[in-house]
Amino acid sequence: MDYSSVLKHIKSREGLLETLYHCLESGNSLDSIHIPHSDVFFVREALEDRFGCTLSLEQAEEYMKEAGWRDTRTSQEQDEGVRSFGSEQAEEDPFS
């Protein structure tokens, strides 16, 4: 499939889609791209909606980390781009 024809009509904010399609089209490894956890996309939208600002994914991810969020995937799962729900350790409830 020729992804360049798709890209003429789709533009992502940070160019993440374009970079992803370029890697797929050229056969380059996806390891060179940082694809943020899905939480980052949702939190960014919520922050922008709440505060009427525009944030990059990098900024949203940094704010999340400063607030204590961490990506719970193991380094191997991050390398593979896979989230394993069964591998998460239960954390203590801070409110109990």
C-alpha positions as CSV (number, residue, x, y, z in Angstrom):
1,M,0.0,0.0,0.0
2,D,1.3,3.5,-0.8
3,Y,1.0,5.4,2.4
4,S,2.1,8.6,0.8
5,S,-1.4,8.9,-0.8
6,V,-3.0,8.6,2.6
7,L,-0.7,11.2,4.1
8,K,-1.7,13.8,1.6
9,H,-5.1,13.9,3.4
10,I,-4.0,13.2,7.0
11,K,-1.7,15.4,9.1
12,S,-1.0,14.6,12.7
13,R,-0.1,17.2,15.2
14,E,3.4,16.0,16.0
15,G,4.0,14.1,12.8
16,L,3.8,10.8,14.6
17,L,1.6,9.2,12.0
18,E,3.7,10.5,9.2
19,T,6.8,9.1,10.8
20,L,5.1,5.8,11.5
21,Y,4.0,5.5,7.9
22,H,7.4,6.5,6.6
23,C,9.0,3.7,8.6
24,L,6.5,1.1,7.4
25,E,6.9,2.3,3.8
26,S,10.7,2.3,3.8
27,G,11.1,-0.8,5.9
28,N,12.8,1.0,8.7
29,S,12.5,-0.2,12.3
30,L,9.8,1.3,14.5
31,D,12.4,1.2,17.4
32,S,13.5,4.7,16.3
33,I,10.1,6.2,17.1
34,H,8.8,7.0,20.6
35,I,5.1,6.1,20.6
36,P,3.6,7.4,23.8
37,H,1.3,5.3,26.0
38,S,-2.4,5.7,25.2
39,D,-2.9,7.4,28.6
40,V,-0.8,10.3,27.3
41,F,-3.2,10.9,24.4
42,F,-6.2,10.9,26.6
43,V,-4.7,13.1,29.4
44,R,-3.5,15.6,26.8
45,E,-7.0,16.0,25.4
46,A,-8.4,16.4,28.9
47,L,-5.8,19.0,29.9
48,E,-6.3,21.0,26.7
49,D,-10.1,20.9,27.1
50,R,-9.9,21.9,30.8
51,F,-7.3,24.7,30.5
52,G,-7.9,25.8,26.9
53,C,-4.3,25.3,25.9
54,T,-2.3,23.3,23.3
55,L,0.2,20.7,24.5
56,S,2.5,18.4,22.7
57,L,2.5,14.8,23.6
58,E,6.0,15.3,25.1
59,Q,4.7,18.0,27.4
60,A,1.7,16.0,28.5
61,E,3.8,13.0,29.2
62,E,6.3,15.1,31.2
63,Y,3.4,16.6,33.3
64,M,2.1,13.1,33.9
65,K,5.5,11.9,35.1
66,E,5.9,14.9,37.4
67,A,2.5,14.1,38.9
68,G,3.6,10.5,39.6
69,W,2.3,8.6,36.5
70,R,4.6,5.9,35.2
71,D,4.4,3.6,32.3
72,T,3.8,0.2,33.8
73,R,5.0,-1.8,30.8
74,T,8.3,-3.6,31.2
75,S,11.2,-2.5,29.1
76,Q,10.7,-5.6,26.8
77,E,7.0,-4.8,26.4
78,Q,7.9,-1.2,25.6
79,D,10.4,-2.4,23.0
80,E,7.7,-4.6,21.5
81,G,5.0,-2.0,21.9
82,V,2.8,-4.4,23.8
83,R,0.9,-3.7,27.1
84,S,0.5,-6.6,29.4
85,F,-2.3,-6.2,31.8
86,G,-1.5,-9.3,33.8
87,S,2.1,-8.3,34.6
88,E,1.1,-5.1,36.6
89,Q,1.7,-5.3,40.3
90,A,-1.1,-4.1,42.5
91,E,-0.2,-0.9,44.2
92,E,-1.3,0.1,47.7
93,D,-4.3,2.3,47.8
94,P,-3.1,5.7,49.1
95,F,-6.6,6.4,50.5
96,S,-7.0,3.4,52.7
